[in-house]
């Protein structure tokens, strides 16, 4: 008989056998969970139908337990196993075994960007010395079945080549109890930002001086949601110094917890990080006066060219000659009509 001892919070599910030898009779395994005498350990005993173990034979018991979602097992659990037989084998260190097993709690937390974040800004050359407020909003959700002590790290680009980019100083949170947050500045990963901006138009902590803000959450409750806002004035002046008209200003955030105690569900690790981008673009204001003046001058030049071309083709001479001939004919017909009228008046009755 083999007896397993395990802490409360675990419940016996099944036991299976693997063996390196073939017994003469098939082995039947029967297990039964015993009622615990105290709250320290529970037990399950498994008996086999009288096998005869040959010399050197081995049998492996694989025990499976269910864990309650609300169980608090601490950092380690103590597991024990004891074997006995009807041969009245004396108890020794070989008939009992115990092991402390490290415990990791599965969690599922998500950090995401919110639609209320500032997505786009533009400015003209006359406004390059101005700035405008920009907000990046993040939301943290604990979808686990237990509370989770954690921290949120934010990274914000604040300075480029000694020019202020974004004057964020802290992170805002609408929670009733303010969260303790600390911040520190760090140098960019690449010291020569001019080389980097030749191939990229993303402004982040890889090329800019970065402000790292860490907010500690003593206990993120089950199904709890927390909102965080990075807010500050985004300067425009630095854009013109990069000789580029369009930039993506990017902040990022990450959930941190004790990975020796907690583990994000497999395949969900990507939800521990998030980022938000704001497009900043410089546009040109077109002055209509040069366009109107140029169009007017162009129209006059075109008219002069057409007139000169018609003059060289004799258009105006032919037209003038036709007008004179029409006037002469008109005068001749008028004279004839007048003479005819006079003759009619002087003729005898």
Phi, psi and omega per residue, in radians:
X1 nan 2.434 3.091
X2 -2.073 2.272 3.129
X3 -2.049 2.274 3.120
X4 -1.841 2.405 3.085
X5 -2.053 2.325 -3.072
X6 -2.614 2.777 -3.023
X7 -1.393 2.805 3.020
X8 -1.050 2.618 -3.026
X9 1.816 -0.403 3.023
X10 -1.839 2.535 3.081
X11 -2.300 2.424 -3.103
X12 -1.117 2.375 3.114
X13 -2.015 -0.981 3.119
X14 -2.861 2.875 3.035
X15 -2.353 2.361 3.093
X16 -2.161 2.812 -3.091
X17 -2.070 2.506 2.900
X18 -2.279 2.487 -3.054
X19 -2.494 2.712 -3.130
X20 -1.836 0.272 -3.139
X21 -2.595 2.839 -3.120
X22 -1.894 1.923 3.106
X23 -1.266 2.782 3.134
X24 -1.188 -0.560 3.105
X25 -2.032 2.597 3.117
X26 -1.155 2.535 -3.091
X27 -1.670 2.277 3.051
X28 -1.974 2.325 -3.072
X29 -1.958 2.240 3.107
X30 -2.225 2.154 -3.097
X31 -2.109 2.582 -3.129
X32 -2.564 2.265 3.109
X33 -1.393 2.284 -3.127
X34 -1.595 2.672 3.066
X35 -1.288 2.162 -3.087
X36 -1.143 2.378 3.099
X37 -1.367 -0.433 3.090
X38 -2.486 3.067 -3.088
X39 -1.520 0.061 -3.083
X40 -1.362 -0.904 -3.098
X41 -2.410 2.532 2.972
X42 -1.784 2.909 -3.101
X43 -2.531 2.705 3.034
X44 -2.405 2.270 -3.131
X45 -1.900 2.379 3.141
X46 -2.150 2.219 3.141
X47 -2.022 2.664 -3.131
X48 -2.095 2.545 -3.059
X49 -1.318 1.381 2.984
X50 0.818 1.047 3.049
X51 -1.371 2.685 3.024
X52 -1.898 1.943 -3.083
X53 -1.455 2.170 3.029
X54 -1.282 2.879 3.127
X55 -1.103 2.271 3.137
X56 1.454 0.026 -3.131
X57 -1.272 2.566 3.131
X58 -2.309 2.444 3.043
X59 -2.280 2.286 -3.139
X60 -1.921 2.207 3.081
X61 -1.705 2.168 3.093
X62 -1.900 1.887 -3.096
X63 -1.731 2.368 3.119
X64 -2.084 2.349 -3.119
X65 -2.209 2.583 2.972
X66 -1.617 2.585 -3.137
X67 -2.028 2.286 3.107
X68 -1.204 2.376 3.131
X69 -1.039 -0.443 -3.112
X70 -1.725 0.140 -3.095
X71 -1.213 2.455 3.022
X72 -2.022 1.801 -3.001
X73 -1.788 -0.107 -3.093
X74 1.395 -2.883 -3.119
X75 -1.381 -0.458 -3.135
X76 -2.496 2.676 3.036
X77 -2.095 2.513 3.133
X78 -1.657 2.123 3.100
X79 -1.999 2.365 3.137
X80 -2.241 2.661 3.043
X81 -2.458 2.446 -3.138
X82 -2.362 2.363 3.138
X83 -2.043 2.495 3.112
X84 -2.539 2.811 3.122
X85 -2.496 2.994 3.135
X86 -1.402 -0.005 -3.135
X87 -1.463 0.113 3.129
X88 0.968 0.762 3.097
X89 -1.154 2.273 3.140
X90 -1.081 2.504 3.140
X91 -1.199 2.345 3.116
X92 -2.592 -3.142 3.140
X93 -1.179 -0.262 3.139
X94 -1.477 -0.245 -3.135
X95 -1.694 -0.066 3.071
X96 -2.301 2.637 3.128
X97 -2.632 2.459 3.067
X98 -2.450 2.641 -3.074
X99 -2.611 2.367 3.015
X100 -1.587 2.083 -3.080
X101 -1.802 2.175 3.078
X102 -1.082 2.522 -3.089
X103 -1.971 2.329 2.971
X104 -2.164 2.332 -3.124
X105 -1.696 2.221 3.109
X106 -1.292 2.280 3.123
X107 -2.261 2.828 3.102
X108 -2.470 1.693 3.131
X109 -2.088 2.591 -3.048
X110 -2.334 2.369 2.964
X111 -2.104 2.321 -3.049
X112 -2.478 2.817 3.092
X113 -1.516 2.660 -3.139
X114 -1.897 2.645 -3.072
X115 -1.150 -0.357 -3.117
X116 -1.264 -0.067 3.138
X117 -1.172 2.648 3.101
X118 -1.273 2.087 -3.070
X119 -1.745 -0.495 -3.025
X120 -2.619 2.434 3.021
X121 -2.459 2.539 2.997
X122 -2.387 2.818 -3.115
X123 -2.715 2.789 3.112
X124 -1.776 2.967 -3.137
X125 -1.067 -0.540 3.133
X126 -1.269 -0.231 -3.115
X127 -1.876 0.207 -3.014
X128 -1.162 -0.337 3.110
X129 -1.587 0.073 3.132
X130 -1.706 -3.120 3.100
X131 -2.599 2.917 -3.138
X132 -2.561 2.557 -3.089
X133 -1.219 2.354 3.122
X134 -2.223 2.427 3.134
X135 -2.169 2.343 2.967
X136 -2.070 2.078 -3.055
X137 -1.992 2.283 3.129
X138 -2.093 2.645 3.073
X139 -2.248 2.370 3.127
X140 -1.974 2.271 3.127
X141 -2.167 2.301 3.025
X142 -1.752 1.792 -3.133
X143 -1.666 0.193 3.132
X144 -1.345 3.091 3.093
X145 -1.812 0.295 3.113
X146 -2.676 2.774 3.113
X147 -1.152 2.667 -3.075
X148 -2.400 1.965 2.968
X149 -1.236 2.283 -3.048
X150 -2.720 3.093 3.065
X151 -2.403 2.668 3.083
X152 -2.057 2.183 3.086
X153 -1.838 2.298 3.080
X154 -2.046 2.484 3.069
X155 -2.176 2.185 -3.058
X156 -2.279 2.212 3.039
X157 -1.297 2.167 -3.039
X158 -2.105 -0.305 -3.060
X159 -2.651 2.427 3.109
X160 -2.339 2.074 3.132
X161 0.900 0.800 3.110
X162 1.164 0.290 3.061
X163 -1.935 2.334 -3.136
X164 -1.164 2.298 3.107
X165 -1.808 -0.991 -3.054
X166 -2.495 2.071 -3.009
X167 -1.572 0.845 3.026
X168 -1.263 2.331 3.129
X169 -2.041 -0.495 -3.136
X170 -2.699 -3.138 -3.141
X171 -2.007 2.403 -3.130
X172 -1.700 2.470 3.110
X173 -2.425 2.256 -3.057
X174 -1.414 0.147 -3.121
X175 -1.113 2.661 -3.119
X176 -1.100 -0.699 3.121
X177 -1.773 2.016 -3.119
X178 -1.034 2.427 3.125
X179 -1.500 2.456 3.094
X180 -1.261 2.151 -3.133
X181 -2.253 2.464 3.069
X182 -2.195 2.625 -3.109
X183 -2.325 2.684 3.084
X184 -2.669 2.651 3.117
X185 -1.697 2.572 3.102
X186 -2.415 2.646 -3.130
X187 -1.321 2.707 3.140
X188 -1.192 2.786 3.118
X189 -1.175 -0.569 -3.137
X190 -1.992 2.105 -3.087
X191 -1.297 -0.579 -3.121
X192 -1.645 1.551 -3.068
X193 -1.233 -0.457 -3.103
X194 -1.120 -0.597 3.095
X195 -1.211 -0.662 -3.099
X196 -1.228 -0.661 -3.069
X197 -1.290 -0.165 3.076
X198 -1.215 -0.466 -3.097
X199 -1.991 -0.090 -3.101
X200 -2.537 2.529 3.082
X201 -2.022 0.479 3.110
X202 -1.828 2.152 3.105
X203 -1.744 1.896 3.100
X204 -2.429 -2.902 -3.057
X205 -1.315 -0.039 3.089
X206 -1.347 -0.436 -3.134
X207 -2.166 -0.185 -3.116
X208 -2.012 2.737 3.005
X209 -1.097 2.317 -2.962
X210 -1.945 2.459 2.988
X211 -1.814 2.023 3.098
X212 -1.738 2.179 3.135
X213 -2.047 2.201 3.135
X214 -2.045 2.149 3.124
X215 -2.015 2.175 -3.115
X216 -1.620 2.364 3.084
X217 -2.032 1.934 -3.065
X218 -1.100 -0.615 3.119
X219 -2.756 1.907 3.068
X220 -1.521 1.917 -3.000
X221 -1.187 2.857 3.111
X222 -1.098 2.255 -3.129
X223 1.071 0.347 -3.137
X224 -1.465 2.544 3.096
X225 -2.090 2.371 3.090
X226 -2.238 2.392 3.120
X227 -1.909 2.464 3.112
X228 -2.319 2.467 -3.118
X229 -2.269 2.162 2.965
X230 -1.645 2.066 -3.034
X231 -2.342 2.404 3.109
X232 3.135 2.951 3.133
X233 -1.453 2.239 3.111
X234 -1.657 2.098 -3.107
X235 -1.376 2.649 3.126
X236 -1.813 -0.339 -2.961
X237 -1.081 -0.667 -3.059
X238 -1.132 -0.409 -3.101
X239 -1.112 -0.785 -3.113
X240 -1.140 -0.442 -3.133
X241 -1.328 -0.281 3.134
X242 -1.605 -0.101 -3.138
X243 1.110 0.433 3.056
X244 -2.156 2.574 -3.092
X245 -1.612 -0.318 -3.011
X246 -2.409 2.348 -3.136
X247 -2.421 2.702 2.981
X248 -1.962 1.983 3.127
X249 -1.622 2.066 -2.976
X250 -2.083 2.271 2.947
X251 -1.922 2.847 3.139
X252 -2.511 2.790 -3.120
X253 -2.542 2.659 -3.107
X254 -2.598 2.470 3.059
X255 -1.580 2.283 -3.137
X256 -2.100 2.380 3.033
X257 -2.578 3.013 -3.100
X258 -1.274 1.816 -3.056
X259 -1.319 -0.174 3.045
X260 -1.401 -0.258 -3.135
X261 -1.977 -0.644 -3.074
X262 -2.092 2.659 3.138
X263 -2.471 2.215 3.079
X264 -1.139 2.489 3.133
X265 -0.916 2.448 -3.087
X266 -1.050 2.318 -3.132
X267 1.538 -0.086 -3.118
X268 -1.937 0.245 -3.074
X269 -1.108 -0.504 -3.095
X270 -1.120 -0.420 -3.104
X271 -1.359 -0.027 3.092
X272 -1.432 -0.140 -3.109
X273 -2.264 2.666 3.078
X274 -2.712 2.861 3.116
X275 -2.640 2.742 3.133
X276 -2.330 2.416 3.132
X277 -2.106 2.402 3.016
X278 -2.026 2.170 3.109
X279 -1.438 2.199 3.111
X280 -2.076 2.126 -3.013
X281 -2.354 2.376 3.065
X282 -1.670 2.266 3.129
X283 -2.048 2.791 -3.119
X284 -1.799 2.404 3.062
X285 -1.660 2.086 -3.107
X286 -1.507 2.280 3.121
X287 -1.514 2.079 -3.068
X288 -1.298 -0.335 -3.061
X289 -1.077 -0.861 3.096
X290 -1.045 -0.595 3.141
X291 -1.181 -0.768 3.130
X292 -1.140 -0.799 -3.141
X293 -1.084 -0.762 3.137
X294 -1.126 -0.671 3.124
X295 -1.156 -0.689 3.139
X296 -1.138 -0.852 3.132
X297 -1.075 -0.735 3.120
X298 -1.085 -0.699 3.112
X299 -1.127 -0.735 3.114
X300 -1.117 -0.740 3.111
X301 -1.102 -0.689 3.118
X302 -1.127 -0.705 3.110
X303 -1.108 -0.735 3.104
X304 -1.101 -0.714 3.128
X305 -1.127 -0.738 3.105
X306 -1.104 -0.745 3.139
X307 -1.114 -0.776 3.139
X308 -1.100 -0.688 3.120
X309 -1.127 -0.742 3.109
X310 -1.142 -0.644 3.136
X311 -1.144 -0.725 3.136
X312 -1.191 -0.470 3.108
X313 -1.459 -0.018 3.087
X314 1.392 0.276 -3.100
X315 -1.061 -0.767 -3.081
X316 -1.234 -0.604 3.107
X317 -1.138 -0.792 3.135
X318 -1.113 -0.748 -3.123
X319 -1.120 -0.681 3.125
X320 -1.145 -0.720 3.139
X321 -1.127 -0.723 3.115
X322 -1.106 -0.652 3.123
X323 -1.141 -0.726 3.141
X324 -1.114 -0.778 -3.141
X325 -1.096 -0.709 3.103
X326 -1.097 -0.671 3.121
X327 -1.156 -0.702 -3.133
X328 -1.129 -0.818 3.129
X329 -1.080 -0.698 3.133
X330 -1.095 -0.717 3.126
X331 -1.164 -0.712 -3.121
X332 -1.114 -0.796 3.126
X333 -1.132 -0.592 3.130
X334 -1.154 -0.694 3.134
X335 -1.151 -0.749 -3.139
X336 -1.105 -0.737 3.124
X337 -1.099 -0.674 -3.135
X338 -1.158 -0.768 3.131
X339 -1.094 -0.734 -3.134
X340 -1.092 -0.688 3.129
X341 -1.155 -0.674 -3.141
X342 -1.146 -0.741 3.136
X343 -1.080 -0.690 3.127
X344 -1.141 -0.597 -3.138
X345 -1.299 -0.562 -3.061
X346 -1.625 -0.122 -3.120
X347 -1.212 2.433 -3.131
X348 -1.186 2.678 -3.127
X349 -1.580 nan nan
